[in-house]
Amino acid sequence: NPLPVRRVYQRTSGVLQPGKSCGPSVGVMMSNYYYSIGYESINNSGYYGGDAKFINHLASSGYMKTGTVGTSLANFEDGLRKHLNLNLTSNLFDVARTSATNKYSTYKNLINSGHPVAIRFTNIWEAIFGSSAYSWHYVLGTGYSGSNVIMLDPDGSSSGTKTFNYTTYQSDMNLIWIIP
């Protein structure tokens, strides 16, 4: 049941902060997805001349303010909202977020309604990402199977598709989604 989202790699050639751009890369995936399903007011990778330029745009000080430690939750949310509404003066998009604890039904309902969910991890576990170097990391939830989340990781291997058990990691996650 994964949503048809195209994965964007945070270390694409031309990205200015490749090690810190997981948040902006997830924002690019979300924006490209909504554009592809008919929300053509949203600027996508084509508008910016490719994924790297779009990632850099979202990472900039006017949007997600990605810094030396990455992108905070508040800056991700505010920057994504600002980007989504660039071309609109009414019927504005909103962005919502919640702690993931005991919210698996919320996650599944969003996926079932066609909305990918940004997931920000804190205290990253080596079991999921193969590295304990992250203090936080953004991925994009695109589906589920039983109690497992199907996600696209903007970092790591070439495909970036991974799964993890929601209940095991819920206390270390936040969910962020777009409200069209």
Helices and strands as residue ranges (DSSP letters): H 22-36, H 45-48, H 51-59, H 73-84, E 94-99, H 104-112, E 117-122, H 126-129, E 136-145, E 148-152, E 161-165, H 166-169, G 170-172, E 173-179
